[in-house]
């Protein structure tokens, strides 16, 4: 285990997202972590339209009407599936990172860290 996710001890707020750095196939990458209830999803922080990060500042994501919005060109993605539902890359998807929900923890396959998405007590 290398570290925790962002947002105060690894907590990701309900309906929100966060960002962590992790080694993916030998390359340090930025990952987006999304939470909905007790479910979480992880994606590479790369917009399929222009290959740029989606955050407007490191770890700060725009979420509008339940969609993750690319800060560069305004593409809108379903938060939990990564499918682009509006903007220049409609029909494409963010690259998902395989993981397993286990007792309020998101365990990502082939990574050396774990991120919590348990609700804050």
Beta strands, then each sheet from edge to edge (+ up, - down):
strand 1: 17-24
strand 2: 27-36
strand 3: 39-44
strand 4: 62-64
strand 5: 67-69
strand 6: 76-78
strand 7: 84-86
strand 8: 99-102
strand 9: 105-108
strand 10: 114-116
sheet 1: 1+ 2- 3+
sheet 2: 4+ 5- 6+ 7-
sheet 3: 8+ 9- 10+
end
